[in-house]
């Protein structure tokens, strides 16, 4: 399903890109630049089901990452204790 989403969205981006070239306007996406192996592999390992140009930060918020990791570990420990 993810590959289908990738192909379908890039088809729509390509159609918009070609129409924008004919009309002399800027395309709505960065179509030719987003079709590469790096973007495809990144999309395949992320939990998104629909391909789109999602905004990304250039830096990592380590406090947020540690907080989410801690909550996940706490949940796993709690589930283990309940199961035992």
PyMOL Python script that loads the backbone (N, CA, C, O; Angstrom):
from pymol import cmd

cmd.read_pdbstr("""\
ATOM      1  N   UNK A   1       0.811  -1.186   0.000  1.00  0.00           N
ATOM      2  CA  UNK A   1       0.000   0.000   0.000  1.00  0.00           C
ATOM      3  C   UNK A   1       0.861   1.260   0.000  1.00  0.00           C
ATOM      4  O   UNK A   1       0.511   2.266  -0.617  1.00  0.00           O
ATOM      5  N   UNK A   2       1.989   1.190   0.699  1.00  0.00           N
ATOM      6  CA  UNK A   2       2.852   2.371   0.750  1.00  0.00           C
ATOM      7  C   UNK A   2       3.442   2.674  -0.627  1.00  0.00           C
ATOM      8  O   UNK A   2       3.533   3.837  -1.020  1.00  0.00           O
ATOM      9  N   UNK A   3       3.837   1.652  -1.348  1.00  0.00           N
ATOM     10  CA  UNK A   3       4.396   1.886  -2.686  1.00  0.00           C
ATOM     11  C   UNK A   3       3.325   2.454  -3.615  1.00  0.00           C
ATOM     12  O   UNK A   3       3.618   3.305  -4.455  1.00  0.00           O
ATOM     13  N   UNK A   4       2.090   1.986  -3.466  1.00  0.00           N
ATOM     14  CA  UNK A   4       0.994   2.514  -4.273  1.00  0.00           C
ATOM     15  C   UNK A   4       0.791   4.007  -3.974  1.00  0.00           C
ATOM     16  O   UNK A   4       0.591   4.804  -4.890  1.00  0.00           O
ATOM     17  N   UNK A   5       0.842   4.373  -2.702  1.00  0.00           N
ATOM     18  CA  UNK A   5       0.703   5.773  -2.321  1.00  0.00           C
ATOM     19  C   UNK A   5       1.838   6.607  -2.900  1.00  0.00           C
ATOM     20  O   UNK A   5       1.606   7.704  -3.410  1.00  0.00           O
ATOM     21  N   UNK A   6       3.062   6.096  -2.825  1.00  0.00           N
ATOM     22  CA  UNK A   6       4.229   6.814  -3.351  1.00  0.00           C
ATOM     23  C   UNK A   6       4.076   7.069  -4.851  1.00  0.00           C
ATOM     24  O   UNK A   6       4.323   8.178  -5.325  1.00  0.00           O
ATOM     25  N   UNK A   7       3.674   6.056  -5.583  1.00  0.00           N
ATOM     26  CA  UNK A   7       3.533   6.182  -7.038  1.00  0.00           C
ATOM     27  C   UNK A   7       2.377   7.117  -7.394  1.00  0.00           C
ATOM     28  O   UNK A   7       2.511   7.962  -8.279  1.00  0.00           O
ATOM     29  N   UNK A   8       1.256   6.969  -6.713  1.00  0.00           N
ATOM     30  CA  UNK A   8       0.080   7.781  -7.025  1.00  0.00           C
ATOM     31  C   UNK A   8       0.320   9.261  -6.741  1.00  0.00           C
ATOM     32  O   UNK A   8      -0.009  10.117  -7.562  1.00  0.00           O
ATOM     33  N   UNK A   9       0.884   9.555  -5.597  1.00  0.00           N
ATOM     34  CA  UNK A   9       1.135  10.956  -5.247  1.00  0.00           C
ATOM     35  C   UNK A   9       2.157  11.571  -6.189  1.00  0.00           C
ATOM     36  O   UNK A   9       1.993  12.718  -6.604  1.00  0.00           O
ATOM     37  N   UNK A  10       3.206  10.836  -6.537  1.00  0.00           N
ATOM     38  CA  UNK A  10       4.199  11.387  -7.459  1.00  0.00           C
ATOM     39  C   UNK A  10       3.634  11.534  -8.870  1.00  0.00           C
ATOM     40  O   UNK A  10       4.081  12.401  -9.621  1.00  0.00           O
ATOM     41  N   UNK A  11       2.675  10.718  -9.238  1.00  0.00           N
ATOM     42  CA  UNK A  11       2.000  10.916 -10.523  1.00  0.00           C
ATOM     43  C   UNK A  11       1.236  12.240 -10.524  1.00  0.00           C
ATOM     44  O   UNK A  11       1.283  12.999 -11.492  1.00  0.00           O
ATOM     45  N   UNK A  12       0.531  12.501  -9.422  1.00  0.00           N
ATOM     46  CA  UNK A  12      -0.189  13.777  -9.303  1.00  0.00           C
ATOM     47  C   UNK A  12       0.775  14.958  -9.283  1.00  0.00           C
ATOM     48  O   UNK A  12       0.506  15.995  -9.888  1.00  0.00           O
ATOM     49  N   UNK A  13       1.904  14.798  -8.584  1.00  0.00           N
ATOM     50  CA  UNK A  13       2.922  15.855  -8.569  1.00  0.00           C
ATOM     51  C   UNK A  13       3.469  16.099  -9.977  1.00  0.00           C
ATOM     52  O   UNK A  13       3.687  17.245 -10.369  1.00  0.00           O
ATOM     53  N   UNK A  14       3.689  15.025 -10.734  1.00  0.00           N
ATOM     54  CA  UNK A  14       4.214  15.170 -12.092  1.00  0.00           C
ATOM     55  C   UNK A  14       3.212  15.903 -12.986  1.00  0.00           C
ATOM     56  O   UNK A  14       3.596  16.765 -13.776  1.00  0.00           O
ATOM     57  N   UNK A  15       1.935  15.562 -12.862  1.00  0.00           N
ATOM     58  CA  UNK A  15       0.908  16.244 -13.657  1.00  0.00           C
ATOM     59  C   UNK A  15       0.857  17.734 -13.316  1.00  0.00           C
ATOM     60  O   UNK A  15       0.746  18.573 -14.210  1.00  0.00           O
ATOM     61  N   UNK A  16       0.939  18.060 -12.027  1.00  0.00           N
ATOM     62  CA  UNK A  16       0.944  19.461 -11.628  1.00  0.00           C
ATOM     63  C   UNK A  16       2.205  20.165 -12.121  1.00  0.00           C
ATOM     64  O   UNK A  16       2.151  21.322 -12.536  1.00  0.00           O
ATOM     65  N   UNK A  17       3.330  19.472 -12.077  1.00  0.00           N
ATOM     66  CA  UNK A  17       4.597  20.045 -12.532  1.00  0.00           C
ATOM     67  C   UNK A  17       4.538  20.377 -14.026  1.00  0.00           C
ATOM     68  O   UNK A  17       4.968  21.453 -14.442  1.00  0.00           O
ATOM     69  N   UNK A  18       4.011  19.461 -14.823  1.00  0.00           N
ATOM     70  CA  UNK A  18       3.911  19.698 -16.268  1.00  0.00           C
ATOM     71  C   UNK A  18       2.919  20.812 -16.582  1.00  0.00           C
ATOM     72  O   UNK A  18       3.161  21.622 -17.477  1.00  0.00           O
ATOM     73  N   UNK A  19       1.812  20.860 -15.860  1.00  0.00           N
ATOM     74  CA  UNK A  19       0.837  21.928 -16.055  1.00  0.00           C
ATOM     75  C   UNK A  19       1.420  23.279 -15.642  1.00  0.00           C
ATOM     76  O   UNK A  19       1.179  24.289 -16.303  1.00  0.00           O
ATOM     77  N   UNK A  20       2.179  23.297 -14.561  1.00  0.00           N
ATOM     78  CA  UNK A  20       2.798  24.542 -14.095  1.00  0.00           C
ATOM     79  C   UNK A  20       3.821  25.047 -15.110  1.00  0.00           C
ATOM     80  O   UNK A  20       3.941  26.254 -15.319  1.00  0.00           O
ATOM     81  N   UNK A  21       4.560  24.131 -15.744  1.00  0.00           N
ATOM     82  CA  UNK A  21       5.517  24.554 -16.772  1.00  0.00           C
ATOM     83  C   UNK A  21       4.799  25.181 -17.954  1.00  0.00           C
ATOM     84  O   UNK A  21       5.268  26.178 -18.503  1.00  0.00           O
ATOM     85  N   UNK A  22       3.670  24.612 -18.353  1.00  0.00           N
ATOM     86  CA  UNK A  22       2.913  25.164 -19.473  1.00  0.00           C
ATOM     87  C   UNK A  22       2.339  26.537 -19.136  1.00  0.00           C
ATOM     88  O   UNK A  22       2.329  27.437 -19.977  1.00  0.00           O
ATOM     89  N   UNK A  23       1.863  26.691 -17.906  1.00  0.00           N
ATOM     90  CA  UNK A  23       1.245  27.949 -17.497  1.00  0.00           C
ATOM     91  C   UNK A  23       2.260  28.983 -17.031  1.00  0.00           C
ATOM     92  O   UNK A  23       1.906  30.146 -16.841  1.00  0.00           O
ATOM     93  N   UNK A  24       3.504  28.586 -16.845  1.00  0.00           N
ATOM     94  CA  UNK A  24       4.550  29.507 -16.405  1.00  0.00           C
ATOM     95  C   UNK A  24       4.461  29.889 -14.939  1.00  0.00           C
ATOM     96  O   UNK A  24       4.827  31.002 -14.559  1.00  0.00           O
ATOM     97  N   UNK A  25       3.981  28.983 -14.125  1.00  0.00           N
ATOM     98  CA  UNK A  25       3.899  29.254 -12.687  1.00  0.00           C
ATOM     99  C   UNK A  25       4.772  28.260 -11.924  1.00  0.00           C
ATOM    100  O   UNK A  25       5.305  27.309 -12.495  1.00  0.00           O
ATOM    101  N   UNK A  26       4.905  28.501 -10.633  1.00  0.00           N
ATOM    102  CA  UNK A  26       5.701  27.613  -9.782  1.00  0.00           C
ATOM    103  C   UNK A  26       4.843  26.394  -9.409  1.00  0.00           C
ATOM    104  O   UNK A  26       3.677  26.553  -9.048  1.00  0.00           O
ATOM    105  N   UNK A  27       5.406  25.181  -9.491  1.00  0.00           N
ATOM    106  CA  UNK A  27       4.618  23.989  -9.120  1.00  0.00           C
ATOM    107  C   UNK A  27       4.327  23.951  -7.623  1.00  0.00           C
ATOM    108  O   UNK A  27       5.033  24.571  -6.827  1.00  0.00           O
ATOM    109  N   UNK A  28       3.290  23.225  -7.253  1.00  0.00           N
ATOM    110  CA  UNK A  28       2.888  23.139  -5.856  1.00  0.00           C
ATOM    111  C   UNK A  28       3.807  22.255  -5.025  1.00  0.00           C
ATOM    112  O   UNK A  28       3.782  22.332  -3.797  1.00  0.00           O
ATOM    113  N   UNK A  29       4.601  21.436  -5.653  1.00  0.00           N
ATOM    114  CA  UNK A  29       5.510  20.547  -4.930  1.00  0.00           C
ATOM    115  C   UNK A  29       6.900  20.643  -5.549  1.00  0.00           C
ATOM    116  O   UNK A  29       7.100  21.305  -6.567  1.00  0.00           O
ATOM    117  N   UNK A  30       7.848  19.975  -4.919  1.00  0.00           N
ATOM    118  CA  UNK A  30       9.208  19.917  -5.472  1.00  0.00           C
ATOM    119  C   UNK A  30       9.386  18.605  -6.225  1.00  0.00           C
ATOM    120  O   UNK A  30      10.273  17.812  -5.909  1.00  0.00           O
ATOM    121  N   UNK A  31       8.535  18.386  -7.220  1.00  0.00           N
ATOM    122  CA  UNK A  31       8.407  17.087  -7.877  1.00  0.00           C
ATOM    123  C   UNK A  31       9.709  16.459  -8.370  1.00  0.00           C
ATOM    124  O   UNK A  31      10.016  15.357  -7.915  1.00  0.00           O
ATOM    125  N   UNK A  32      10.482  17.046  -9.238  1.00  0.00           N
ATOM    126  CA  UNK A  32      11.600  16.247  -9.743  1.00  0.00           C
ATOM    127  C   UNK A  32      12.644  15.940  -8.670  1.00  0.00           C
ATOM    128  O   UNK A  32      13.361  14.943  -8.761  1.00  0.00           O
ATOM    129  N   UNK A  33      12.726  16.797  -7.661  1.00  0.00           N
ATOM    130  CA  UNK A  33      13.749  16.604  -6.632  1.00  0.00           C
ATOM    131  C   UNK A  33      13.364  15.562  -5.584  1.00  0.00           C
ATOM    132  O   UNK A  33      14.237  15.039  -4.892  1.00  0.00           O
ATOM    133  N   UNK A  34      12.078  15.251  -5.454  1.00  0.00           N
ATOM    134  CA  UNK A  34      11.671  14.309  -4.412  1.00  0.00           C
ATOM    135  C   UNK A  34      11.649  12.854  -4.879  1.00  0.00           C
ATOM    136  O   UNK A  34      11.389  11.960  -4.074  1.00  0.00           O
ATOM    137  N   UNK A  35      11.908  12.605  -6.131  1.00  0.00           N
ATOM    138  CA  UNK A  35      11.921  11.223  -6.627  1.00  0.00           C
ATOM    139  C   UNK A  35      13.372  10.754  -6.656  1.00  0.00           C
ATOM    140  O   UNK A  35      14.088  10.927  -7.643  1.00  0.00           O
ATOM    141  N   UNK A  36      13.778  10.159  -5.544  1.00  0.00           N
ATOM    142  CA  UNK A  36      15.119   9.591  -5.445  1.00  0.00           C
ATOM    143  C   UNK A  36      15.088   8.469  -4.410  1.00  0.00           C
ATOM    144  O   UNK A  36      14.104   8.304  -3.689  1.00  0.00           O
ATOM    145  N   UNK A  37      16.143   7.723  -4.349  1.00  0.00           N
ATOM    146  CA  UNK A  37      16.181   6.547  -3.470  1.00  0.00           C
ATOM    147  C   UNK A  37      16.155   6.938  -1.998  1.00  0.00           C
ATOM    148  O   UNK A  37      15.594   6.217  -1.172  1.00  0.00           O
ATOM    149  N   UNK A  38      16.762   8.079  -1.665  1.00  0.00           N
ATOM    150  CA  UNK A  38      16.794   8.518  -0.263  1.00  0.00           C
ATOM    151  C   UNK A  38      15.381   8.809   0.242  1.00  0.00           C
ATOM    152  O   UNK A  38      15.001   8.338   1.314  1.00  0.00           O
ATOM    153  N   UNK A  39      14.606   9.574  -0.514  1.00  0.00           N
ATOM    154  CA  UNK A  39      13.248   9.903  -0.092  1.00  0.00           C
ATOM    155  C   UNK A  39      12.354   8.664  -0.077  1.00  0.00           C
ATOM    156  O   UNK A  39      11.502   8.527   0.800  1.00  0.00           O
ATOM    157  N   UNK A  40      12.541   7.774  -1.029  1.00  0.00           N
ATOM    158  CA  UNK A  40      11.738   6.551  -1.060  1.00  0.00           C
ATOM    159  C   UNK A  40      12.023   5.682   0.162  1.00  0.00           C
ATOM    160  O   UNK A  40      11.094   5.194   0.806  1.00  0.00           O
ATOM    161  N   UNK A  41      13.295   5.486   0.484  1.00  0.00           N
ATOM    162  CA  UNK A  41      13.646   4.656   1.652  1.00  0.00           C
ATOM    163  C   UNK A  41      13.178   5.310   2.947  1.00  0.00           C
ATOM    164  O   UNK A  41      12.711   4.622   3.855  1.00  0.00           O
ATOM    165  N   UNK A  42      13.298   6.620   3.038  1.00  0.00           N
ATOM    166  CA  UNK A  42      12.817   7.319   4.229  1.00  0.00           C
ATOM    167  C   UNK A  42      11.311   7.122   4.394  1.00  0.00           C
ATOM    168  O   UNK A  42      10.835   6.884   5.503  1.00  0.00           O
ATOM    169  N   UNK A  43      10.569   7.219   3.305  1.00  0.00           N
ATOM    170  CA  UNK A  43       9.125   7.003   3.381  1.00  0.00           C
ATOM    171  C   UNK A  43       8.798   5.564   3.767  1.00  0.00           C
ATOM    172  O   UNK A  43       7.849   5.330   4.516  1.00  0.00           O
ATOM    173  N   UNK A  44       9.560   4.604   3.272  1.00  0.00           N
ATOM    174  CA  UNK A  44       9.263   3.201   3.567  1.00  0.00           C
ATOM    175  C   UNK A  44       9.504   2.850   5.030  1.00  0.00           C
ATOM    176  O   UNK A  44       8.838   1.955   5.551  1.00  0.00           O
ATOM    177  N   UNK A  45      10.441   3.528   5.718  1.00  0.00           N
ATOM    178  CA  UNK A  45      10.709   3.180   7.115  1.00  0.00           C
ATOM    179  C   UNK A  45       9.925   4.035   8.104  1.00  0.00           C
ATOM    180  O   UNK A  45       9.910   3.728   9.296  1.00  0.00           O
ATOM    181  N   UNK A  46       9.278   5.092   7.641  1.00  0.00           N
ATOM    182  CA  UNK A  46       8.486   5.922   8.545  1.00  0.00           C
ATOM    183  C   UNK A  46       7.079   5.349   8.684  1.00  0.00           C
ATOM    184  O   UNK A  46       6.636   4.583   7.829  1.00  0.00           O
ATOM    185  N   UNK A  47       6.373   5.715   9.758  1.00  0.00           N
ATOM    186  CA  UNK A  47       5.044   5.130   9.978  1.00  0.00           C
ATOM    187  C   UNK A  47       3.924   5.800   9.198  1.00  0.00           C
ATOM    188  O   UNK A  47       2.756   5.538   9.485  1.00  0.00           O
ATOM    189  N   UNK A  48       4.222   6.647   8.234  1.00  0.00           N
ATOM    190  CA  UNK A  48       3.182   7.304   7.437  1.00  0.00           C
ATOM    191  C   UNK A  48       2.637   6.339   6.400  1.00  0.00           C
ATOM    192  O   UNK A  48       3.395   5.588   5.785  1.00  0.00           O
ATOM    193  N   UNK A  49       1.336   6.355   6.205  1.00  0.00           N
ATOM    194  CA  UNK A  49       0.729   5.513   5.178  1.00  0.00           C
ATOM    195  C   UNK A  49       0.504   6.261   3.878  1.00  0.00           C
ATOM    196  O   UNK A  49       0.397   5.647   2.816  1.00  0.00           O
ATOM    197  N   UNK A  50       0.431   7.580   3.952  1.00  0.00           N
ATOM    198  CA  UNK A  50       0.189   8.401   2.774  1.00  0.00           C
ATOM    199  C   UNK A  50       1.430   9.244   2.511  1.00  0.00           C
ATOM    200  O   UNK A  50       1.914   9.940   3.404  1.00  0.00           O
ATOM    201  N   UNK A  51       1.941   9.183   1.292  1.00  0.00           N
ATOM    202  CA  UNK A  51       3.135   9.934   0.937  1.00  0.00           C
ATOM    203  C   UNK A  51       2.784  11.402   0.727  1.00  0.00           C
ATOM    204  O   UNK A  51       1.847  11.725  -0.003  1.00  0.00           O
ATOM    205  N   UNK A  52       3.532  12.278   1.363  1.00  0.00           N
ATOM    206  CA  UNK A  52       3.371  13.725   1.184  1.00  0.00           C
ATOM    207  C   UNK A  52       4.660  14.384   1.641  1.00  0.00           C
ATOM    208  O   UNK A  52       5.521  13.739   2.240  1.00  0.00           O
ATOM    209  N   UNK A  53       4.785  15.637   1.363  1.00  0.00           N
ATOM    210  CA  UNK A  53       5.941  16.389   1.831  1.00  0.00           C
ATOM    211  C   UNK A  53       5.645  16.923   3.220  1.00  0.00           C
ATOM    212  O   UNK A  53       5.131  18.031   3.372  1.00  0.00           O
ATOM    213  N   UNK A  54       5.971  16.129   4.234  1.00  0.00           N
ATOM    214  CA  UNK A  54       5.716  16.528   5.601  1.00  0.00           C
ATOM    215  C   UNK A  54       6.815  17.475   6.071  1.00  0.00           C
ATOM    216  O   UNK A  54       7.979  17.298   5.710  1.00  0.00           O
ATOM    217  N   UNK A  55       6.458  18.482   6.874  1.00  0.00           N
ATOM    218  CA  UNK A  55       7.496  19.383   7.382  1.00  0.00           C
ATOM    219  C   UNK A  55       8.407  18.653   8.358  1.00  0.00           C
ATOM    220  O   UNK A  55       7.947  17.866   9.185  1.00  0.00           O
ATOM    221  N   UNK A  56       9.687  18.919   8.254  1.00  0.00           N
ATOM    222  CA  UNK A  56      10.656  18.273   9.137  1.00  0.00           C
ATOM    223  C   UNK A  56      11.574  19.316   9.739  1.00  0.00           C
ATOM    224  O   UNK A  56      11.849  20.348   9.127  1.00  0.00           O
ATOM    225  N   UNK A  57      12.038  19.040  10.925  1.00  0.00           N
ATOM    226  CA  UNK A  57      12.979  19.936  11.594  1.00  0.00           C
ATOM    227  C   UNK A  57      14.394  19.589  11.165  1.00  0.00           C
ATOM    228  O   UNK A  57      14.686  18.453  10.790  1.00  0.00           O
ATOM    229  N   UNK A  58      15.254  20.570  11.225  1.00  0.00           N
ATOM    230  CA  UNK A  58      16.649  20.315  10.884  1.00  0.00           C
ATOM    231  C   UNK A  58      17.438  19.832  12.101  1.00  0.00           C
ATOM    232  O   UNK A  58      18.558  19.342  11.956  1.00  0.00           O
ATOM    233  N   UNK A  59      16.861  19.968  13.306  1.00  0.00           N
ATOM    234  CA  UNK A  59      17.528  19.522  14.523  1.00  0.00           C
ATOM    235  C   UNK A  59      16.639  18.528  15.259  1.00  0.00           C
ATOM    236  O   UNK A  59      15.451  18.403  14.962  1.00  0.00           O
ATOM    237  N   UNK A  60      17.218  17.831  16.209  1.00  0.00           N
ATOM    238  CA  UNK A  60      16.493  16.852  17.009  1.00  0.00           C
ATOM    239  C   UNK A  60      16.196  17.459  18.370  1.00  0.00           C
ATOM    240  O   UNK A  60      17.091  18.004  19.016  1.00  0.00           O
ATOM    241  N   UNK A  61      14.954  17.368  18.809  1.00  0.00           N
ATOM    242  CA  UNK A  61      14.577  17.809  20.141  1.00  0.00           C
ATOM    243  C   UNK A  61      14.815  16.621  21.076  1.00  0.00           C
ATOM    244  O   UNK A  61      13.956  15.750  21.218  1.00  0.00           O
ATOM    245  N   UNK A  62      15.983  16.598  21.706  1.00  0.00           N
ATOM    246  CA  UNK A  62      16.378  15.447  22.522  1.00  0.00           C
ATOM    247  C   UNK A  62      15.478  15.274  23.739  1.00  0.00           C
ATOM    248  O   UNK A  62      15.202  14.141  24.133  1.00  0.00           O
ATOM    249  N   UNK A  63      15.013  16.363  24.345  1.00  0.00           N
ATOM    250  CA  UNK A  63      14.115  16.241  25.489  1.00  0.00           C
ATOM    251  C   UNK A  63      12.834  15.510  25.093  1.00  0.00           C
ATOM    252  O   UNK A  63      12.375  14.626  25.817  1.00  0.00           O
ATOM    253  N   UNK A  64      12.261  15.871  23.957  1.00  0.00           N
ATOM    254  CA  UNK A  64      11.041  15.223  23.474  1.00  0.00           C
ATOM    255  C   UNK A  64      11.296  13.742  23.176  1.00  0.00           C
ATOM    256  O   UNK A  64      10.480  12.890  23.526  1.00  0.00           O
ATOM    257  N   UNK A  65      12.417  13.437  22.536  1.00  0.00           N
ATOM    258  CA  UNK A  65      12.737  12.049  22.201  1.00  0.00           C
ATOM    259  C   UNK A  65      12.932  11.201  23.458  1.00  0.00           C
ATOM    260  O   UNK A  65      12.446  10.072  23.524  1.00  0.00           O
ATOM    261  N   UNK A  66      13.638  11.735  24.450  1.00  0.00           N
ATOM    262  CA  UNK A  66      13.863  11.003  25.701  1.00  0.00           C
ATOM    263  C   UNK A  66      12.551  10.815  26.450  1.00  0.00           C
ATOM    264  O   UNK A  66      12.309   9.758  27.033  1.00  0.00           O
ATOM    265  N   UNK A  67      11.702  11.843  26.432  1.00  0.00           N
ATOM    266  CA  UNK A  67      10.403  11.748  27.097  1.00  0.00           C
ATOM    267  C   UNK A  67       9.550  10.651  26.469  1.00  0.00           C
ATOM    268  O   UNK A  67       8.964   9.843  27.190  1.00  0.00           O
ATOM    269  N   UNK A  68       9.470  10.605  25.144  1.00  0.00           N
ATOM    270  CA  UNK A  68       8.677   9.582  24.471  1.00  0.00           C
ATOM    271  C   UNK A  68       9.260   8.180  24.684  1.00  0.00           C
ATOM    272  O   UNK A  68       8.517   7.217  24.872  1.00  0.00           O
ATOM    273  N   UNK A  69      10.581   8.072  24.654  1.00  0.00           N
ATOM    274  CA  UNK A  69      11.223   6.779  24.899  1.00  0.00           C
ATOM    275  C   UNK A  69      10.940   6.307  26.325  1.00  0.00           C
ATOM    276  O   UNK A  69      10.671   5.128  26.554  1.00  0.00           O
ATOM    277  N   UNK A  70      11.003   7.244  27.288  1.00  0.00           N
ATOM    278  CA  UNK A  70      10.732   6.895  28.687  1.00  0.00           C
ATOM    279  C   UNK A  70       9.292   6.419  28.864  1.00  0.00           C
ATOM    280  O   UNK A  70       9.046   5.447  29.578  1.00  0.00           O
ATOM    281  N   UNK A  71       8.338   7.097  28.221  1.00  0.00           N
ATOM    282  CA  UNK A  71       6.946   6.672  28.308  1.00  0.00           C
ATOM    283  C   UNK A  71       6.754   5.287  27.689  1.00  0.00           C
ATOM    284  O   UNK A  71       5.980   4.482  28.207  1.00  0.00           O
ATOM    285  N   UNK A  72       7.431   5.012  26.620  1.00  0.00           N
ATOM    286  CA  UNK A  72       7.319   3.699  25.986  1.00  0.00           C
ATOM    287  C   UNK A  72       7.881   2.614  26.901  1.00  0.00           C
ATOM    288  O   UNK A  72       7.282   1.547  27.040  1.00  0.00           O
ATOM    289  N   UNK A  73       9.025   2.879  27.522  1.00  0.00           N
ATOM    290  CA  UNK A  73       9.608   1.895  28.439  1.00  0.00           C
ATOM    291  C   UNK A  73       8.715   1.695  29.656  1.00  0.00           C
ATOM    292  O   UNK A  73       8.534   0.566  30.112  1.00  0.00           O
ATOM    293  N   UNK A  74       8.156   2.778  30.185  1.00  0.00           N
ATOM    294  CA  UNK A  74       7.243   2.671  31.320  1.00  0.00           C
ATOM    295  C   UNK A  74       6.015   1.841  30.950  1.00  0.00           C
ATOM    296  O   UNK A  74       5.549   1.030  31.750  1.00  0.00           O
ATOM    297  N   UNK A  75       5.499   2.040  29.761  1.00  0.00           N
ATOM    298  CA  UNK A  75       4.357   1.252  29.302  1.00  0.00           C
ATOM    299  C   UNK A  75       4.720  -0.226  29.173  1.00  0.00           C
ATOM    300  O   UNK A  75       3.939  -1.088  29.575  1.00  0.00           O
ATOM    301  N   UNK A  76       5.884  -0.527  28.622  1.00  0.00           N
ATOM    302  CA  UNK A  76       6.297  -1.923  28.483  1.00  0.00           C
ATOM    303  C   UNK A  76       6.490  -2.582  29.849  1.00  0.00           C
ATOM    304  O   UNK A  76       6.097  -3.732  30.045  1.00  0.00           O
ATOM    305  N   UNK A  77       7.085  -1.866  30.780  1.00  0.00           N
ATOM    306  CA  UNK A  77       7.276  -2.405  32.127  1.00  0.00           C
ATOM    307  C   UNK A  77       5.927  -2.644  32.794  1.00  0.00           C
ATOM    308  O   UNK A  77       5.722  -3.681  33.424  1.00  0.00           O
ATOM    309  N   UNK A  78       5.008  -1.692  32.659  1.00  0.00           N
ATOM    310  CA  UNK A  78       3.674  -1.846  33.240  1.00  0.00           C
ATOM    311  C   UNK A  78       2.945  -3.052  32.633  1.00  0.00           C
ATOM    312  O   UNK A  78       2.334  -3.837  33.358  1.00  0.00           O
ATOM    313  N   UNK A  79       3.008  -3.196  31.320  1.00  0.00           N
ATOM    314  CA  UNK A  79       2.374  -4.352  30.674  1.00  0.00           C
ATOM    315  C   UNK A  79       3.001  -5.664  31.130  1.00  0.00           C
ATOM    316  O   UNK A  79       2.302  -6.659  31.324  1.00  0.00           O
ATOM    317  N   UNK A  80       4.318  -5.662  31.299  1.00  0.00           N
ATOM    318  CA  UNK A  80       4.996  -6.877  31.777  1.00  0.00           C
ATOM    319  C   UNK A  80       4.530  -7.226  33.191  1.00  0.00           C
ATOM    320  O   UNK A  80       4.273  -8.389  33.502  1.00  0.00           O
ATOM    321  N   UNK A  81       4.424  -6.198  34.044  1.00  0.00           N
ATOM    322  CA  UNK A  81       4.005  -6.453  35.434  1.00  0.00           C
ATOM    323  C   UNK A  81       2.558  -6.927  35.491  1.00  0.00           C
ATOM    324  O   UNK A  81       2.227  -7.783  36.312  1.00  0.00           O
ATOM    325  N   UNK A  82       1.699  -6.397  34.646  1.00  0.00           N
ATOM    326  CA  UNK A  82       0.302  -6.814  34.649  1.00  0.00           C
ATOM    327  C   UNK A  82       0.185  -8.246  34.134  1.00  0.00           C
ATOM    328  O   UNK A  82      -0.614  -9.030  34.647  1.00  0.00           O
ATOM    329  N   UNK A  83       0.970  -8.580  33.136  1.00  0.00           N
ATOM    330  CA  UNK A  83       0.910  -9.915  32.534  1.00  0.00           C
ATOM    331  C   UNK A  83       1.446 -10.989  33.474  1.00  0.00           C
ATOM    332  O   UNK A  83       0.950 -12.115  33.466  1.00  0.00           O
ATOM    333  N   UNK A  84       2.430 -10.665  34.268  1.00  0.00           N
ATOM    334  CA  UNK A  84       3.062 -11.670  35.144  1.00  0.00           C
ATOM    335  C   UNK A  84       2.256 -12.050  36.321  1.00  0.00           C
ATOM    336  O   UNK A  84       2.686 -12.881  37.122  1.00  0.00           O
TER     337      UNK A  84
END
""", "prot")
cmd.dss("prot")
cmd.show_as("cartoon", "prot")
cmd.util.cbc("prot")
cmd.orient("prot")
